Each structure stands twice: as structure tokens, then as C-alpha cells.
């Protein structure tokens, strides 16, 4: 039973509905069936390249194929040549990629609409069942409860976000949310407390936008890393400007997981969802004594009025 609900936990619940939906089950089966259609080498390399397409959710499958295709151009290494030919001739793969691209487009369009209007149940697109619509509606309410849009459209928000330092930050920031580069940029470009707050504000929003799509994707295809806090040998957090940085040490090979999200349980309940920035395995050759170190950013447990500012005026 989930006691704490926030935007990402609402996203997690929606993703579970996607996973259990008829279309979701079909895509899931078609992806893992490729392991039987393709050779072991082609399947392994294709999955490894998918993992390099960070935070591109359902588009990752097509992007991975294009990366392998690009490796065949010019004087590039021919290492992928036989793999590319196999992927190119796999009708099931291309059909799967096309269908996932459509889901990715539907997801992004639905999120844009989520920012503006109350979601509507439909027979087409991603909200094609009552269960999906209900959980997406929950996501709508929790996202708007952060008060991001209230601040964005306020007089103060509009004025502050025109600041030149804000524009420099948006131009120079790295696409991956809360990267070390972005955090350094905020410290360097922020000329005042309000200025830095607005940069963190934009970083939080961009993080939420990208996290929603990627988390849905990872839960759908069982790519996320799930850990019970009771099983960790070390668990440390440090909070800076509402950002909780975590570091976990745990026995086993968790550090070799493919996903970019950590789902943390405690006492059988979902406690936290976080982005994984780094992961490594110590003594990987000795599986019995192997341990993993995982670190990253935890999403705020309570994000209600996360972007609320007492100074905001309409």
C-alpha cells in the first residue's frame, strides 16, 4: 500500500496500468521475443545500444537501430556489420520500432496536453481505457499541485524567467536533469537567491517532464532497479536545495541493472523513486562476494506546492 503520493509515484501507478494493458502486454512480449528471433550476439548488442539512448523512452528502440546503422557509414569499424544486416532484415523488429514510436509520440502529446487541460478519455492514443485514464488523471492533479504552472503564468514568474542569466542557463545546461554540469551552472550563473531559485525551479520542471516519460517506459519493460532498504549495507542521503542526493551500497549485482530509475521500498511500501546517476559492481568476478554502489537523485517525497512562492502575485 502506497501512503505517500507525489507526481512520480502517480507516474509509477500509471506505468503499471500500461504494463498490464492489452497493448502494453503485446509490446512487452514482442520486445522480449526478439531474443529468440535474433542471434545471441545481435540481441545482446542491440540491448546494450538501447541502454546508451538515455531518457528517450519509447524512441530508444529506433534510436538504437539508427546508431548501429550509422556505425556502417564511412570508414567506421565493421564490428557491427553482421549485426546490422541481421537487424535490418528483421521484420518483427521494424514493426515493433514503428509501434513504439507511435506510443512515444502519443505519450509526449498527452503530457503536453496534461500541462494545459484536463485529460479526456478516448478510444485512440495512450488513454484508451478507463484504468489508464483514471491513473493519468491522478498524474494531472499531482503535477498541477506542485504549483509549477501557477508560478510560470504569474506576473513575477514571467518577469524573472526573462532574465539573461536564466536564458544562458537554458542554453548551456546539459539535457540530463540534475547533472553535475547543470548544478555547477546554477552556482556559477545564479546572481542572487531568487535567480538561483528560478534555475532550480526550471531544472525541477525539466527533470519532472523527462522523468515521467522515462519512468513509464522503464516500468513497462521491467528495466527499473527495485531495492528494499532493509537489504542495503549502506544508505546515505544529503539534501541540498530540496534535492536529495543518495548513495547506496548493497550486496549483489544490482549495479549491473539496465534501468536509470531506482524504486526504493521500506517495510513493504514504496518509499522513494530516484534517478540513478552512477552504478558500479565491486568483485563482479566473484558473484558470492560482489557488491554494488548506486548513487543519484531522489525525487521529493512530498511535492505539493513544490514550486509555490509566497511572493507570487497574479
Secondary structure, DSSP 8 states (H G I E B T S, - for coil): ------HHHHHHHHHHHHHHSHHHHHHHHHHHHHHHHS-HHHHHHHHHHHHTSTT-GGGHHHHHHHHHHHTTSTT--STTHHHHHHHHT-HHHHHHHHHHHHHHHHHHHHHHHHHHS-----SSSS--SHHHHHHHHHHHHHHHTTTHHHHHTSHHHHHHTT-HHHHHHHHHS-SSTT-HHHHHHHHHH--SHHHHHHHHHHHHHHHHHHHHHHHHHHHHTT-SEEEEGGGEEEEEEEEETTEEEEEEEEESSGGG-S-SEEEEEETTEEEEEEEEEEEEEESTTSTTT-EEEEEEEE--S--TTTT--TT---
